[in-house]
Amino acid sequence: MNTSIVLPVVKVTVLEDRALIERRGEVSLPQGTARLVVDGLPAVAVDRSLQAKLAGGVVTQASLRRSKRAVLPEALREQHTELARRSFEHEQALERAQAEVRRLEVKRNLVQAAREDVFRAIAERTGAGEADPGHWKEQLDTLRRELTATDDTLRQARRHESRLQRQHQQETRDILSRTQPPEPTLDVRAELDVSHAAGGTATLTLTYLVPCAAWRPAYRAALRFTAEATTVTMECEAVVWQNTGEAWKDVTLAFSTARPTLGATPPRLQDDWLSLRDKTVREKQVVDVSIREESLQTTGEAGVTKAADALPGMDDGGEPVTLSASHLATVPSDGEAHRVALFTFTTPATSELVACPEQSPLVHRVARFDNTGPSVLLAGPVDLVRAKGYVGRAQLKFAGRGERVKLGFGSEDSLRVSRQVDVGEETARITGRRTRTQRVKLFVSNMGAKPAALAVEERMPVSEVEAVEVALLKDATKPAPTTVSPEGIVRFEVNVAPRSRQTLAFGFTVASAAKVSGL
């Protein structure tokens, strides 16, 4: 005996490109073995992923079965909703307008044919000597008035038909397709063979995977200044898309970065042979060097780029992360983006104005804070908000719990930094030693009515070989830099008075021996 039941969706775990659906409910079972049929499953359910658990019993077999449903032709014309009735009325009005246009076109053709007959009669009877100008003029005037009236009526009828057609296409059909999807013609059910020793009521759990579902993290960061402290409020949300064919109504949502399809096959190992050889004559005499640029970055700070061969998807730091929604949520199967709140936290922050003239003449407000939230911060877009409202959007990189995060909250319009560069090169005649000198002048302008304290960051090369020496010109650097990092970042911290301009200068030399090539 087959018992047909319907299990509600209670939990959904959304992965990067699919979702794990969990249905659970109470079922009444006889003592011994029985067959259960669970109806209402989506057509895109993956057969191999079906799993069933019975509390206090055993599931000996579980499989999905699909069957086509017969749809009667008369059922397609039923008007179930007010919207469908309006759509039917629009179709009837459009058909009447089209019939009126066809009738007027036929009438116009008849009037045109009658006019041609009058012209033919005039030609024939004039040649026979039976001219009647008065009668012919009366006929032509009547046909002209009738033709003009018919043309005006036909023009209005065509305009009315076009208006009804646009209204029918743009409004009724679009709304009908969104609010009343066509009835599915494919039934999917799960057939289970279960065994329960005592019988009675038991809890049945059904899980399966479905495609056509995805999620990505999104954030909102609000920077606030108070008399006591500066704080940043981070709001984390999950943006969900799903078009699986089943609505997730009042379900527990979890979001995971796991990739179950990866790692199924171990990588093939290949031999890596190392060998030694003597240097060539050129390698003994010449040192080949090259200039390269590297991004100095830690997790949490924006600006990191993925490797070219990295797989697309979310950056979770290499360890799968699962985040849970703070409340029950409803996500319809419409393929649209829906936001689900995950968590919110407020943390103390430090804020400063930073300028990087080599990259941009603007001065940006930069805030740094620790991730004190309940979970890691995955990579994703973040909307930036300050006291006066929305200031832009940035990209947040992965940051672990307790890790330092840096975000830019827009530019200060009253501050600008312009940059001038002067490069010179000298070569010693005897030793052939080359010295390249670069001098930079920075002009910091404050067009506002308040003084501003900002940090200006420039960079200089860092040598990794003994044959190339890089040195900061202390005499040409005014004022003295606040710090010079081992990575070559020269930082100036200055105070600019309102409506004034201040000049900064620094220089460095790159000296290389004669045997160095590549610079």
KEMI-512202 format. One line per field, with one value per residue (C-alpha): x, y, z; residue number from 1. Coordinates in steps of 0.05 Angstrom, whole numbers, plus 5000, padded with zeros to 4 digits. Layout:
<recs>
X	c(X/...)
Y	c(Y/...)
Z	c(Z/...)
resi	c(NUM/...)
</recs>
This chain:
<recs>
X	c(5000/5028/5019/5024/5048/5074/5134/5145/5213/5243/5316/5357/5433/5452/5520/5557/5518/5467/5425/5414/5339/5315/5242/5216/5149/5110/5083/5038/5067/5039/5079/5130/5147/5111/5120/5116/5108/5130/5097/5113/5188/5219/5235/5308/5322/5386/5370/5437/5433/5368/5374/5320/5321/5266/5266/5262/5260/5300/5295/5315/5306/5296/5290/5259/5205/5181/5116/5081/5014/4957/4929/4859/4851/4790/4830/4875/4816/4793/4797/4824/4843/4821/4885/4869/4799/4829/4877/4819/4781/4842/4847/4773/4780/4842/4805/4747/4795/4830/4762/4743/4808/4796/4725/4748/4803/4751/4705/4763/4780/4707/4704/4770/4742/4678/4720/4759/4694/4669/4735/4727/4655/4677/4729/4682/4621/4662/4689/4618/4594/4549/4583/4547/4596/4546/4527/4599/4621/4567/4589/4663/4649/4608/4663/4717/4679/4667/4740/4764/4717/4738/4812/4802/4763/4814/4871/4838/4821/4893/4918/4868/4891/4965/4949/4911/4966/5020/4978/4965/5039/5071/5023/4977/5023/5083/5045/5009/5074/5105/5046/5014/5066/5041/5020/5076/5064/5117/5104/5165/5157/5203/5187/5212/5211/5212/5209/5185/5183/5129/5091/5056/5079/5152/5193/5214/5271/5285/5346/5367/5408/5379/5415/5392/5408/5466/5485/5538/5554/5541/5558/5540/5592/5572/5627/5604/5642/5622/5654/5675/5700/5698/5660/5643/5578/5581/5518/5526/5472/5466/5440/5402/5379/5337/5295/5288/5213/5195/5184/5224/5172/5190/5251/5317/5369/5443/5496/5560/5623/5636/5646/5624/5643/5716/5770/5738/5801/5870/5920/5969/6041/6098/6173/6209/6282/6335/6404/6467/6509/6567/6553/6565/6616/6561/6529/6596/6606/6535/6481/6411/6360/6289/6239/6174/6114/6082/6020/6037/5974/5945/5877/5820/5848/5823/5867/5885/5877/5867/5915/5898/5886/5842/5772/5714/5671/5676/5740/5734/5808/5814/5769/5694/5649/5576/5533/5462/5406/5383/5309/5263/5262/5221/5253/5206/5227/5231/5305/5307/5357/5332/5371/5373/5404/5460/5493/5510/5565/5594/5668/5716/5756/5812/5803/5852/5858/5907/5933/5971/5990/6022/5954/5905/5904/5845/5850/5810/5780/5807/5781/5815/5779/5781/5732/5696/5636/5611/5641/5694/5682/5679/5700/5643/5617/5606/5563/5597/5557/5579/5541/5514/5492/5516/5586/5601/5616/5681/5705/5717/5768/5769/5782/5785/5757/5797/5835/5848/5804/5816/5761/5760/5699/5703/5745/5749/5730/5767/5835/5878/5950/5988/6053/6115/6172/6242/6287/6361/6416/6493/6547/6617/6669/6721/6680/6618/6573/6504/6465/6392/6362/6288/6261/6188/6150/6081/6034/5980/5922/5868/5810/5765/5752/5779/5850/5865/5914/5930/5981/6015/6046/6097/6141/6213/6245/6274/6336/6343/6414/6480/6498/6440/6436/6376/6384/6338/6364/6357/6378/6325/6270/6234/6202/6232/6186/6149/6166/6200/6177/6222/6178/6196/6133/6152/6099/6091/6042/6026/5977/5950/5919/5852/5856/5930/5980/6040/6098/6132/6194/6233/6283/6321/6378/6386/6460/6481/6548/6571/6558/6484/6436/6361/6351)
Y	c(5000/5068/5127/5195/5252/5323/5345/5420/5452/5469/5484/5505/5507/5551/5537/5577/5547/5500/5488/5430/5424/5392/5371/5344/5323/5272/5209/5153/5084/5014/4961/4929/4951/5004/5047/5122/5171/5243/5290/5362/5357/5403/5378/5398/5354/5314/5239/5217/5267/5240/5217/5198/5186/5157/5167/5099/5062/5044/5069/5011/5045/5117/5141/5197/5185/5234/5230/5276/5306/5311/5381/5386/5438/5469/5479/5529/5576/5579/5648/5635/5705/5776/5788/5731/5759/5828/5794/5759/5825/5859/5803/5811/5886/5878/5829/5877/5934/5891/5872/5946/5962/5907/5931/6003/5979/5941/6003/6047/5999/6000/6077/6079/6029/6070/6132/6097/6074/6147/6168/6111/6131/6203/6182/6135/6181/6243/6206/6186/6259/6248/6294/6311/6354/6373/6301/6278/6335/6316/6243/6260/6307/6254/6201/6251/6266/6192/6175/6230/6209/6136/6154/6193/6137/6085/6127/6131/6057/6039/6084/6052/5983/6000/6028/5965/5921/5958/5956/5882/5865/5912/5906/5846/5793/5815/5817/5752/5715/5740/5729/5668/5620/5564/5501/5450/5388/5345/5312/5292/5246/5208/5135/5106/5035/5041/4993/5010/4957/4989/5032/5096/5167/5180/5238/5232/5275/5282/5318/5330/5379/5427/5472/5542/5572/5617/5668/5721/5764/5839/5890/5959/5999/6062/6108/6152/6206/6224/6265/6200/6156/6137/6074/6031/5992/5932/5899/5832/5806/5747/5761/5699/5680/5617/5591/5519/5514/5510/5569/5571/5597/5610/5566/5565/5590/5573/5598/5558/5569/5495/5465/5393/5379/5398/5353/5289/5271/5279/5318/5278/5285/5293/5289/5354/5345/5393/5398/5439/5473/5522/5595/5619/5673/5726/5705/5715/5784/5812/5816/5815/5852/5876/5923/5893/5918/5880/5892/5894/5871/5832/5799/5846/5905/5922/5917/5843/5811/5737/5694/5686/5612/5619/5590/5639/5645/5670/5681/5645/5642/5570/5541/5530/5576/5568/5628/5624/5674/5708/5693/5651/5676/5669/5666/5657/5620/5679/5686/5755/5779/5775/5800/5761/5792/5753/5794/5864/5891/5958/5965/6022/6049/6097/6147/6189/6227/6192/6215/6173/6225/6174/6141/6199/6273/6261/6255/6197/6184/6116/6078/6018/5973/5902/5848/5838/5805/5734/5708/5720/5773/5741/5779/5820/5889/5939/6001/6059/6107/6169/6220/6255/6192/6143/6158/6099/6026/5988/5916/5882/5826/5766/5782/5732/5744/5796/5816/5888/5915/5978/6014/6080/6123/6170/6232/6301/6352/6409/6375/6362/6339/6352/6319/6337/6289/6305/6247/6251/6200/6203/6152/6152/6153/6110/6057/6060/6064/6092/6135/6151/6207/6221/6282/6290/6353/6349/6409/6398/6447/6459/6498/6489/6533/6484/6459/6388/6335/6283/6231/6232/6167/6160/6101/6087/6024/5970/5933/5857/5851/5880/5908/5957/6009/6053/6112/6167/6237/6268/6337/6338/6310/6366/6360/6296/6236/6207/6135/6097/6025/5967/5961/6031/6069/6140/6171/6245/6269/6343/6395/6442/6509/6529/6560/6548/6506/6467/6438/6371/6345/6281/6246/6181/6152/6084/6068/6006/5978/5975/5901/5909/5904/5911/5978)
Z	c(5000/4979/5027/4993/5037/5029/5071/5081/5068/5136/5121/5061/5057/4998/4967/4913/4855/4885/4947/4996/5012/5076/5083/5149/5177/5218/5183/5208/5195/5203/5239/5193/5122/5081/5020/5024/4967/4979/4928/4909/4895/4843/4773/4780/4841/4833/4836/4865/4922/4951/5024/5073/5149/5192/5267/5300/5234/5172/5101/5056/4989/4964/4892/4851/4799/4747/4708/4659/4678/4628/4621/4592/4536/4569/4633/4596/4585/4658/4688/4758/4777/4765/4726/4679/4668/4651/4603/4568/4563/4532/4481/4462/4456/4412/4367/4359/4342/4290/4259/4255/4220/4169/4156/4145/4098/4056/4055/4033/3976/3954/3953/3915/3864/3856/3843/3790/3757/3754/3720/3670/3655/3644/3593/3556/3553/3535/3475/3455/3459/3520/3570/3636/3677/3732/3748/3747/3793/3843/3842/3851/3909/3944/3935/3958/4022/4035/4022/4069/4124/4116/4118/4182/4215/4192/4220/4288/4287/4272/4328/4376/4354/4366/4435/4455/4428/4467/4530/4522/4510/4560/4618/4618/4590/4631/4697/4681/4667/4732/4779/4749/4720/4676/4711/4712/4671/4706/4773/4815/4875/4921/4932/4998/5025/5101/5159/5229/5284/5328/5279/5297/5285/5265/5238/5166/5139/5064/5035/4963/4921/4869/4819/4799/4867/4888/4941/4952/5013/5015/5068/5092/5131/5168/5195/5254/5291/5363/5418/5453/5397/5323/5307/5246/5242/5195/5170/5134/5087/5040/4970/4946/4876/4865/4808/4829/4819/4893/4941/5005/5054/5127/5125/5164/5116/5120/5072/5059/5018/5011/4942/4945/4873/4883/4910/4885/4845/4876/4834/4793/4818/4769/4779/4787/4769/4795/4764/4775/4721/4717/4703/4633/4617/4610/4677/4711/4681/4679/4732/4701/4743/4729/4761/4786/4825/4882/4922/4996/5029/5087/5090/5104/5067/4997/4937/4935/4867/4856/4818/4744/4752/4814/4809/4807/4868/4939/4977/5044/5062/5040/5095/5083/5124/5141/5161/5187/5179/5242/5229/5185/5114/5051/4982/4922/4860/4813/4797/4829/4882/4954/5015/5080/5143/5175/5231/5253/5298/5319/5333/5351/5292/5276/5219/5180/5115/5067/4999/4948/4895/4849/4841/4849/4867/4915/4991/5019/5087/5110/5171/5204/5253/5280/5259/5325/5293/5305/5241/5189/5135/5067/5005/4975/4958/5015/5012/5048/5090/5129/5170/5107/5073/5020/4993/4947/4942/4954/4953/5020/5022/5067/5140/5197/5266/5304/5241/5221/5165/5123/5085/5047/5058/5000/4985/5017/4964/4998/4995/4933/4922/4857/4839/4798/4782/4758/4736/4721/4707/4711/4691/4719/4663/4698/4735/4692/4754/4737/4785/4772/4814/4822/4856/4873/4893/4925/4931/4984/4979/5030/5000/5061/5120/5172/5183/5160/5184/5132/5113/5045/5022/4966/4947/4928/4900/4945/4922/4931/4902/4927/4858/4862/4919/4934/4982/5005/4994/5063/5039/4985/5030/5067/5115/5142/5131/5190/5172/5116/5115/5093/5032/5009/5030/5050/5095/5111/5165/5155/5181/5128/5149/5119/5049/5042/5005/5031/4991/5006/4972/4973/4929/4922/4882/4849/4839/4799/4779/4707/4702/4719/4661/4658/4692)
resi	c(1/2/3/4/5/6/7/8/9/10/11/12/13/14/15/16/17/18/19/20/21/22/23/24/25/26/27/28/29/30/31/32/33/34/35/36/37/38/39/40/41/42/43/44/45/46/47/48/49/50/51/52/53/54/55/56/57/58/59/60/61/62/63/64/65/66/67/68/69/70/71/72/73/74/75/76/77/78/79/80/81/82/83/84/85/86/87/88/89/90/91/92/93/94/95/96/97/98/99/100/101/102/103/104/105/106/107/108/109/110/111/112/113/114/115/116/117/118/119/120/121/122/123/124/125/126/127/128/129/130/131/132/133/134/135/136/137/138/139/140/141/142/143/144/145/146/147/148/149/150/151/152/153/154/155/156/157/158/159/160/161/162/163/164/165/166/167/168/169/170/171/172/173/174/175/176/177/178/179/180/181/182/183/184/185/186/187/188/189/190/191/192/193/194/195/196/197/198/199/200/201/202/203/204/205/206/207/208/209/210/211/212/213/214/215/216/217/218/219/220/221/222/223/224/225/226/227/228/229/230/231/232/233/234/235/236/237/238/239/240/241/242/243/244/245/246/247/248/249/250/251/252/253/254/255/256/257/258/259/260/261/262/263/264/265/266/267/268/269/270/271/272/273/274/275/276/277/278/279/280/281/282/283/284/285/286/287/288/289/290/291/292/293/294/295/296/297/298/299/300/301/302/303/304/305/306/307/308/309/310/311/312/313/314/315/316/317/318/319/320/321/322/323/324/325/326/327/328/329/330/331/332/333/334/335/336/337/338/339/340/341/342/343/344/345/346/347/348/349/350/351/352/353/354/355/356/357/358/359/360/361/362/363/364/365/366/367/368/369/370/371/372/373/374/375/376/377/378/379/380/381/382/383/384/385/386/387/388/389/390/391/392/393/394/395/396/397/398/399/400/401/402/403/404/405/406/407/408/409/410/411/412/413/414/415/416/417/418/419/420/421/422/423/424/425/426/427/428/429/430/431/432/433/434/435/436/437/438/439/440/441/442/443/444/445/446/447/448/449/450/451/452/453/454/455/456/457/458/459/460/461/462/463/464/465/466/467/468/469/470/471/472/473/474/475/476/477/478/479/480/481/482/483/484/485/486/487/488/489/490/491/492/493/494/495/496/497/498/499/500/501/502/503/504/505/506/507/508/509/510/511/512/513/514/515/516/517/518/519)
</recs>
